[in-house]
Amino acid sequence: SGARVRRARNTKLPQYLERGIDVKFSDVAGLGKIREELEEIVKFFTHGEMYRRRGVKIPGGILLCGPPGVGKTLLAKAVAGEAGVNFFSISASQFVEIYVGVGASRVRALYQEARENAPSVVFIDELDAVGRERGLIKGSGGQERDATLNQLLVCLDGFEGKGEVITIASTNRPDILDPALVRPGRFDRKIYIPKPGLIGRIEILKVHARKKPMAPDVDYMAVASMTDGMVGAELANIVEVAAINMMRDARTEITTDDLIQAAQIEERGMLDRKERSPEMWKQVAINEAAMAVVAVNFPDLRNIEFLTIAPRAGRDLGYVRMKMDHVKFKEGMLSRQSLLDHITVQIAPRAADELWYGEHQFSTIWAETADNARSAARTFVLGGLSDKHYGLSDFWVADRINDIDSEALRILHMCYDRAKEILHQNRNLMDAVVDILVEKKSLTKEGFFKLVELHGSLQPMPPSV
Ligand code: ADP
């Protein structure tokens, strides 16, 4: 067990002390090697003398970098919890005050408390709020912030290498920090905490499930595979909301379905419980199924994670969760063929409407994705990807706009025909997916790919443009 916690010597109650931190490394999941690095920090407290005797330098500060909710605060608390030392915390936004001198005096008070109650961890959340490069903000606000930052530097230097007070700070923007902050002896250790991967998400869900009455057969993989991109904070929330769901139904165990419903609430908001006619359910099911059935034919888009036709208040009527596609699309990493595939997927609901309802089309449910397809077709042409080469410069020439539009239209038509062809070939798969969606309102990744295996006839046919 860790170093003894000394009692406060002064009678004034410490303002920044968080009492009763009992977080342990076992509460932080999915971090692999990162955890080992922090376990070393714990040793600076518990075996500080040994390090000093051997001349190993103890870092003054550790910078945890990463997006919100990945567990930076939790990790800092775990360091204090494992080492058995006091934990002082402040959000750097609290340093930033209008009145000159207030921020700096808070920093002084924080470190004074930490020293009087050493050994201790000082945790500074959102360091970038105060640690931005100096001189960038003009006026008195900038002066005040600079004074605060200077004070912080003085405090960090005061503890350099002593291992009595170790500062851990978190930031999502290590790139904008003042260079003075990251000099040796200050925040000289940078640890990046990424969003969790599939296995990490399973582990995080399990950590939060530990103290909950989970059904023995809960399928964590199903929940993890529909939550790509989510962070620990969101996954923790999913388990909480699932528990509430269980209580509401007066059940005694949390099921996979509770978790799936909760994941949907986390991502898309509350369920819209408005009445829908059976025909309307089917129409939405055809819309969503068409995108998934076409997408599964394309290498960059086939990572279908979840399908649902349960509407979310004020957001959407239904949805298909596809891993990567949007990310790649936004980052411009789609190849020419992938961009065509993307257009084909987006126009698929419109094609399905024609195939299933023909002349009797009665909704414009596909309008939004058709818009996506239209604008992507334009991007395709303007990017010089079609056989007829137009560039952005042509866009400013009035008589070229018509050419560009008609070329984009040709691409769109071609993709439309391709979507129709694929849907036609996969009628059985479409029917199976639509039936299950109408009956159960959603399909997991595993459920969907089982149907693909049973009914799909996948024959990618790269078109010529
Ligand atoms: P950050 O400081 O990176 O914004 P937090 O540490 O405040 O994130 O995370 C908020 C909550 O989310 C934690 O208290 C915990 O319940 C949960 N959480 C986040 N990351 C993890 C993780 N890796 N393992 C377990 N729980 C996590």
Residues whose N, C-alpha, C, O or C-beta is under 5 A from the ligand:
A	BS01	ADP	D27 V28 A29 P67 P68 G69 V70 G71 K72 T73 L74 I204 V207 G232 A233 A236
